[in-house]
């Protein structure tokens, strides 16, 4: 009887999860999708640098070129979620729609080396690199791996601070800003590329593996995982707000990078877990899992409410059984 109850409970939970997924997809499609150009609208963030486009009526500049003003980084994350859904549930009704979206993104998204950009928010491009890698893992299509490789290498070339360590958030940038999300995206992308290329292009795989390991070491060296165990947002070089900094290594000029005391956003914690898992899968070094477990423990201690739900308010303390922000 207990076993039957457990099975019924699992089935009910699965049905509830499926209903929620289907409802989310339905709402996304009904309220935010542009069925012609295949992008998603988002309140307040659609215009190209505020170019007079209202928040729900963005339109691509042309029907046969990159859609510069309407595609955004969060669309890549959404496709990643859809790929994960279809990997978990191979018969899910979104399968063909996801493949169709991927084809449109390949043709229309400007977050690609093929668009020949002259500047970049590097973290935005890296979201797309991770999306291409997930699509390649799911479909096996070589063009997605080629896209991921080319775009990643352009961003690494632009953003890697060879003399001081780390990767910058914006290129070009007069005051090199380095943050956790860009570094973690780059670590995960390099690790996934190394794994994908291990048997077909071993020398390139070794290069990407070394890059991921080196950038991970920089992340730890500069203290982006704070004394509270959480991943902090960015680093700085001086108390007056300048960001440009160097690791405290002999022979490097400039102030040492230190954690800036900024917010510990939940997405940084999640990206750390993903990067740690991919580096462990690549190297089999238990160090990465230990760091990931430490961060996860810190999240459970200080970033959830009384119901165990993640709370995007930082710093967060628990008082009398309740979470209070201040």
C-alpha positions as CSV (number, residue, x, y, z in Angstrom):
1,X,0.0,0.0,0.0
2,X,2.8,2.4,0.9
3,X,4.5,1.7,-2.4
4,X,1.2,2.3,-4.3
5,X,0.7,5.6,-2.5
6,X,4.2,6.7,-3.4
7,X,3.6,5.8,-7.0
8,X,0.3,7.7,-7.1
9,X,2.0,10.6,-5.4
10,X,4.8,10.7,-7.9
11,X,2.3,10.4,-10.8
12,X,0.3,13.3,-9.4
13,X,3.3,15.5,-8.9
14,X,4.4,14.7,-12.5
15,X,1.0,15.6,-13.8
16,X,1.0,18.9,-11.8
17,X,4.4,19.8,-13.1
18,X,3.3,19.0,-16.7
19,X,0.3,21.2,-16.3
20,X,2.4,24.1,-15.0
21,X,4.9,23.7,-17.9
22,X,2.0,23.6,-20.4
23,X,0.4,26.7,-18.9
24,X,3.7,28.6,-18.9
25,X,4.2,27.7,-22.6
26,X,0.7,28.7,-23.4
27,X,1.0,32.1,-21.7
28,X,4.4,32.8,-23.3
29,X,3.0,32.0,-26.7
30,X,-0.2,33.9,-26.3
31,X,1.0,37.1,-24.7
32,X,4.6,37.5,-25.5
33,X,5.4,35.8,-28.8
34,X,5.9,37.4,-32.2
35,X,4.9,34.5,-34.5
36,X,6.4,36.2,-37.6
37,X,9.9,37.0,-36.4
38,X,10.0,34.4,-33.6
39,X,11.1,36.6,-30.7
40,X,9.5,37.2,-27.3
41,X,8.4,40.6,-26.0
42,X,9.2,41.7,-22.5
43,X,7.7,44.7,-20.8
44,X,9.9,47.7,-20.8
45,X,12.9,46.1,-22.5
46,X,12.2,45.8,-26.2
47,X,13.5,48.9,-27.9
48,X,17.0,49.1,-29.3
49,X,18.8,51.3,-26.8
50,X,15.5,53.2,-26.2
51,X,14.9,53.9,-29.8
52,X,11.3,55.0,-29.4
53,X,9.8,51.5,-29.6
54,X,7.1,50.9,-27.1
55,X,7.3,47.9,-24.8
56,X,5.0,45.5,-26.6
57,X,5.3,46.5,-30.3
58,X,8.9,45.9,-31.2
59,X,9.3,45.0,-34.9
60,X,12.4,43.7,-36.7
61,X,14.1,46.1,-39.1
62,X,13.8,43.7,-42.1
63,X,12.4,40.3,-42.8
64,X,15.6,38.8,-44.2
65,X,18.4,39.9,-41.9
66,X,19.4,39.9,-38.2
67,X,16.7,41.4,-36.0
68,X,18.8,43.8,-34.1
69,X,16.3,45.6,-31.9
70,X,14.1,42.8,-30.8
71,X,16.1,39.8,-29.8
72,X,17.5,39.8,-26.3
73,X,19.6,37.6,-24.0
74,X,16.6,36.2,-22.0
75,X,15.3,34.5,-25.2
76,X,18.4,32.3,-25.3
77,X,17.7,31.3,-21.7
78,X,14.1,30.5,-22.7
79,X,15.2,28.3,-25.5
80,X,17.6,26.6,-23.1
81,X,14.6,25.8,-20.9
82,X,12.7,24.4,-23.8
83,X,15.6,22.2,-24.8
84,X,15.9,20.9,-21.3
85,X,12.1,20.2,-21.3
86,X,12.3,18.2,-24.5
87,X,15.4,16.3,-23.3
88,X,13.4,15.3,-20.2
89,X,10.1,14.7,-22.0
90,X,11.0,13.6,-25.6
91,X,7.3,13.5,-26.6
92,X,6.5,16.9,-25.4
93,X,4.2,19.0,-27.8
94,X,6.8,21.8,-27.8
95,X,9.4,19.7,-29.7
96,X,8.6,21.0,-33.2
97,X,8.1,24.6,-32.0
98,X,11.5,24.5,-30.2
99,X,13.2,23.2,-33.3
100,X,11.5,25.9,-35.4
101,X,12.5,28.6,-32.9
102,X,16.1,27.4,-33.0
103,X,16.2,27.7,-36.8
104,X,14.8,31.2,-36.6
105,X,17.2,32.2,-33.9
106,X,20.1,31.0,-36.0
107,X,18.9,33.2,-38.9
108,X,17.7,36.3,-37.0
109,X,19.4,36.7,-33.7
110,X,22.2,39.3,-33.8
111,X,24.0,37.7,-30.9
112,X,26.4,35.8,-33.2
113,X,29.9,36.2,-34.6
114,X,28.2,36.0,-38.1
115,X,26.6,39.4,-37.4
116,X,30.1,41.0,-37.3
117,X,29.5,43.1,-34.2
118,X,31.7,46.0,-33.3
119,X,30.9,46.0,-29.6
120,X,29.2,43.7,-27.1
121,X,27.7,43.1,-23.7
122,X,29.8,39.9,-23.6
123,X,27.5,38.2,-21.1
124,X,24.6,38.5,-23.6
125,X,26.5,36.8,-26.3
126,X,27.6,34.1,-23.9
127,X,24.0,33.3,-23.1
128,X,23.6,32.5,-26.8
129,X,26.8,30.4,-26.8
130,X,25.3,28.3,-24.0
131,X,22.0,28.0,-26.0
132,X,23.9,26.8,-29.1
133,X,25.7,24.2,-27.1
134,X,22.5,22.9,-25.5
135,X,20.9,22.7,-29.0
136,X,23.9,20.8,-30.3
137,X,23.7,18.3,-27.4
138,X,20.0,17.8,-28.1
139,X,20.0,17.7,-31.9
140,X,23.5,16.8,-32.9
141,X,23.5,19.5,-35.6
142,X,27.0,20.5,-36.4
143,X,26.1,24.2,-37.2
144,X,25.1,24.8,-33.6
145,X,28.5,23.7,-32.3
146,X,30.3,25.7,-35.0
147,X,28.2,28.8,-34.0
148,X,29.0,28.3,-30.3
149,X,32.7,27.9,-31.0
150,X,32.9,31.0,-33.3
151,X,30.9,33.3,-31.0
152,X,32.7,32.1,-27.8
153,X,36.1,32.6,-29.3
154,X,35.2,36.2,-30.4
155,X,33.9,37.0,-26.9
156,X,37.0,35.4,-25.3
157,X,39.3,37.4,-27.6
158,X,37.5,40.6,-26.8
159,X,36.9,40.1,-23.1
160,X,39.8,38.1,-21.7
161,X,42.1,40.3,-19.6
162,X,45.3,38.5,-20.2
163,X,47.5,40.8,-18.0
164,X,45.2,41.0,-15.0
165,X,43.0,37.9,-15.2
166,X,39.2,37.4,-15.7
167,X,36.9,38.4,-18.5
168,X,35.2,41.8,-18.8
169,X,31.4,42.4,-19.1
170,X,31.5,45.0,-21.8
171,X,33.7,45.5,-24.9
172,X,35.1,48.0,-25.5
173,X,35.2,49.4,-22.0
174,X,37.4,52.2,-20.5
175,X,37.0,50.9,-17.0
176,X,37.2,47.1,-17.2
177,X,34.2,45.8,-15.4
178,X,34.3,42.1,-14.3
179,X,31.4,40.3,-12.8
180,X,30.4,36.8,-11.7
181,X,27.8,36.2,-14.4
182,X,30.2,36.8,-17.3
183,X,32.9,34.7,-15.8
184,X,30.6,31.8,-14.9
185,X,29.0,31.8,-18.4
186,X,32.5,31.7,-20.0
187,X,33.6,28.9,-17.7
188,X,30.6,26.8,-18.5
189,X,30.8,27.5,-22.2
190,X,34.5,26.6,-22.3
191,X,33.9,23.4,-20.3
192,X,31.0,22.4,-22.6
193,X,33.0,23.1,-25.7
194,X,35.9,21.1,-24.4
195,X,33.6,18.1,-23.7
196,X,31.9,18.4,-27.2
197,X,35.3,18.6,-29.0
198,X,37.2,16.0,-26.9
199,X,37.2,13.3,-29.6
200,X,37.0,15.3,-32.8
201,X,39.3,18.2,-32.1
202,X,41.4,17.3,-29.1
203,X,43.8,20.2,-29.3
204,X,41.0,22.8,-29.4
205,X,39.3,20.9,-26.5
206,X,42.5,21.1,-24.5
207,X,42.6,24.9,-25.1
208,X,39.0,25.3,-23.9
209,X,39.5,23.1,-20.9
210,X,42.6,25.2,-19.8
211,X,40.6,28.4,-20.3
212,X,37.7,27.1,-18.1
213,X,40.1,26.0,-15.3
214,X,42.1,29.3,-15.4
215,X,39.0,31.4,-15.3
216,X,37.5,29.4,-12.4
217,X,40.8,29.9,-10.5
218,X,40.5,33.7,-11.1
219,X,36.9,33.6,-9.8
220,X,38.0,32.0,-6.5
221,X,41.2,34.1,-6.2
222,X,39.4,37.5,-6.3
223,X,36.9,36.4,-3.7
224,X,33.7,36.3,-5.7
225,X,32.6,33.5,-3.4
226,X,32.4,35.5,-0.2
227,X,32.8,34.7,3.4
228,X,29.0,34.1,3.5
229,X,29.5,31.2,1.0
230,X,27.5,33.0,-1.7
231,X,28.6,34.2,-5.1
232,X,28.8,37.9,-5.1
233,X,28.2,40.1,-8.2
234,X,31.4,41.9,-9.2
235,X,34.8,43.0,-8.3
236,X,36.5,46.4,-7.9
237,X,40.0,47.9,-7.7
238,X,39.5,51.0,-5.6
239,X,37.2,52.2,-2.9
240,X,35.9,55.2,-5.0
241,X,34.1,52.9,-7.5
242,X,36.6,52.3,-10.2
243,X,36.4,48.7,-11.4
244,X,39.7,48.1,-13.2
245,X,41.8,45.8,-11.1
246,X,44.5,43.1,-11.3
247,X,44.9,39.9,-9.3
248,X,47.3,40.3,-6.5
249,X,50.2,38.6,-8.3
250,X,53.8,39.8,-8.5
251,X,54.6,41.8,-11.6
252,X,51.0,42.9,-12.3
253,X,50.3,46.6,-12.2
254,X,47.2,48.1,-10.6
255,X,45.1,47.6,-7.5
256,X,44.2,44.0,-6.6
257,X,40.7,42.8,-7.4
258,X,38.4,42.5,-4.4
259,X,34.8,41.6,-4.2
260,X,32.7,44.8,-4.3
261,X,30.1,44.0,-1.6
262,X,27.3,44.0,-4.1
263,X,24.2,41.8,-4.2
264,X,24.3,38.1,-4.2
265,X,21.7,37.4,-6.9
266,X,20.1,34.0,-7.2
267,X,21.1,33.6,-10.9
268,X,24.8,33.9,-9.9
269,X,24.4,31.0,-7.5
270,X,22.7,28.9,-10.2
271,X,25.3,29.6,-12.7
272,X,28.0,28.6,-10.3
273,X,26.3,25.2,-9.8
274,X,26.2,24.7,-13.6
275,X,29.8,25.7,-14.1
276,X,30.9,23.5,-11.2
277,X,29.0,20.5,-12.6
278,X,30.4,20.9,-16.1
279,X,33.9,21.3,-14.8
280,X,33.5,18.2,-12.7
281,X,32.1,16.2,-15.6
282,X,35.1,17.4,-17.7
283,X,37.9,16.8,-15.2
284,X,36.5,14.4,-12.6
285,X,38.0,16.6,-10.0
286,X,35.9,16.5,-6.8
287,X,37.0,20.1,-5.9
288,X,34.4,21.5,-8.2
289,X,31.6,19.6,-6.5
290,X,32.8,20.6,-3.1
291,X,32.6,24.3,-4.1
292,X,29.2,23.8,-5.6
293,X,27.9,22.0,-2.5
294,X,29.2,24.8,-0.4
295,X,27.4,27.5,-2.4
296,X,24.2,25.4,-2.4
297,X,24.4,25.1,1.4
298,X,24.8,28.9,1.7
299,X,21.8,29.4,-0.6
300,X,19.7,27.1,1.6
301,X,20.9,29.0,4.8
302,X,20.3,32.5,3.6
303,X,18.4,32.9,0.4
304,X,15.2,31.0,1.0
305,X,12.0,32.0,2.8
306,X,10.2,29.9,5.5
307,X,8.7,27.7,2.8
308,X,12.1,27.0,1.2
309,X,11.5,29.2,-1.8
310,X,14.3,31.2,-3.3
311,X,14.0,34.9,-2.4
312,X,15.6,37.5,-4.8
313,X,16.2,40.0,-2.0
314,X,19.7,40.4,-0.6
315,X,21.0,40.7,2.0
316,X,18.4,38.5,3.6
317,X,18.3,37.3,7.3
318,X,15.8,35.1,9.1
319,X,14.2,36.5,12.2
320,X,11.7,34.6,14.2
321,X,11.0,32.2,11.4
322,X,10.5,34.9,8.9
323,X,12.8,36.3,6.2
324,X,13.4,40.1,6.5
325,X,15.3,42.1,3.9
326,X,17.3,45.2,4.9
